[in-house]
Amino acid sequence: MAHEQPPKVLIVGGGPSGLILALSLLQNGVPVRIIEKSSKPRLGQRGAGIMPRTLELFSYLRIVDEVMKLGILTPKARIYEMPGGVKIRHEFEMTPHRDPTPANPFLNPIMLGQDKLEKIFWAALAKYGCSVELGTELKSFTQTEKCVHVKLVHEARGDREEFEENSEYEWMIGTDGAKGVVRKMLGLSFLGETRVIENFIVGDIVVEGLSNKYWHMWGEASNVMISLRGTETPKLFNFVVGGKKINHTELSNDVANLKRCFMENTGTRPDLKFTEIPWMSHYRPNIRMVQKFGYGRVYVAGDAGHVHSPTGGQGVNTGIQDSFNLGWKLALVVKGLAAPALLETFSEERIPVIAEMISQTTKLLNKALNNQGGALQSGGTLYQLGVNYRWSSIVVDERKAIELDREAEEDAYLQDFEYPSEEEEAIDSYGNDHDGQIRAGDRAPDSSNLIIRSPSSLIKQKCHLFQIFDSSRHTVLIFADLVNCAPILQACSAYPKGLICTVVVVGAKKPTPASATLADFVVEDHDENAYESYCPSGVCGVCIVRPDGVLGAIVQGPVWMHRYFRGIFSAKSIR
């Protein structure tokens, strides 16, 4: 249904980061306007790798089924012997298949061209009466304490001449890419480097006589390297041409010469025919990031805030996570349910993640340029399931205080015991060295095979937590075998209606607590997966999952739960 309110947020840039931010805000009831300088939708496979963590977030937006239907698994890689180019020298899995688990339903990256992915986003936005305004450019803006004044230019179209528009919005977010104007006009730093020597030509090409089921590679970066990755579209391949012995500028501006390069450097095989090239780009690795994502009423996200090597397939995924982190916070601020200071945690939480992402992708780039094996393979931390915000000022873990109390009791000789100030903990934003113990700030696990007891149904229904988690609300998981549900459920009623979903989780074949009638859902943890994932030690039985799928708090009861929510909601919004 189309919104009737005028848009409160202007999103500049219609790529994945902007589209996901718009969708997140709309699901939170915030009307938006999204503009895009380009007059035509994007073409091609750029940013095609979708990591498991991104698939999880798509489930919160209820679009994961459409993505999975169109996407394909990462093709198996084939490296060919030269000069013939036919005999396979090495074949391997770029992303070895992993079976899903109750806590991790998505463990395999998929590939889907950005053009098709954006069509899914457009369709989801259309359900809210929102569409991307193509051919609309931001020329300038000024911001005050209350709003952002913008000057837009609409390109000439048909009989319509180019015209200017002056308007104002409560907030503006730049998702207009590395060359976008929002970051530049805002004066944010963009520190890093541009690799001048090691550059590539990337794009899509139609090839006849080559199997789409594989990722084909010839040559080496020290000479000439050709990569053709099969896509979800028959005969269409995403290509990379690199190497120190080719003229990149000349090839990227001469289609006939580029096709000749393909033929000569894949063994001059008569069985291969290189035809249409829908798009290509002269790519130069740019490795840069902002030091903060914005200030006042203007912020940036996605490529507008960070660019890096494509090795590792982190780009689109990282931008989408930016938007997820920002979306729910901005929605609360716009609706007056949170103080603007909440937006400061956008930079606090995401900057360490971006820094680690750039570190990892740059290491992979260097390996690729030095012909080291495994440079193109992704896995482990690159799946982004370990990305966390454990250091965040707004996450709460009561177990730390419990441990301190226990230590104080054991050291009874200490008089006038005071809690020590928390030491600066080394930030491990990708979870490289995590021990598997879940903590506040981590990704919230899924749990399958839950039996719904309430809302009651004549049919025994099953669900998993990802079907309950939502981008527009916090989910309070109350594990009835570990805590008294009544005071927690009563305490939850103090918070804004519709922004908290309460879920009582009952052990297998355990009775439903009488107070559970106050909960939005009552589920039976039939296989004990939820208890095992969230409460392995049995110390704290209340887990609060943020709208971006992050475990915001692990607590015992109402006192520390209130402490968490006081860091999120403004005092005037709490009853």
Secondary structure, DSSP 8 states (H G I E B T S, - for coil): ----S--SEEEE--SHHHHHHHHHHHHTT--EEEEESSSS---S-TT-EE-HHHHHHHHHTT-HHHHHHH-EE--EEEEE-TTT--SEEEEE-SS------SS-S--S-EE--HHHHHHHHHHHHHTTT--EEETEEEEEEEE-SS-EEEEEEE--BTTB--EEEEEEESEEEE---TT-HHHHHHT---EEEE-SSS-EEEEEEEEESS-TTEEEEEE-TTS-EEEEEE-SSTTEEEEEEE-TTS-HHHHHT-HHHHHHHHHHHTT--TT-EE----EEEEE--EEEE-SSSEETTEEE-GGGTEE--STTS-HHHHHHHHHHHHHHHHHHHHTTSS-GGGGHHHHHHHHHHHHHHHHHHHHHHHHHHTT-TTTT---GGGG-TT---TT-TT-EEHHHHHHHHHHHHHTTT-SS------------TT-TT--S---TTSB------EEEEES--SS--EE-GGGT--TTSEEEEEETTTS-HHHHHHHHTTS-TTSEEEEEEEETT----GGGGGSSEEEEETTSHHHHHH-TTSS--EEEE-TTSBEEEEESSHHHHHHHHHTTS-GGG--
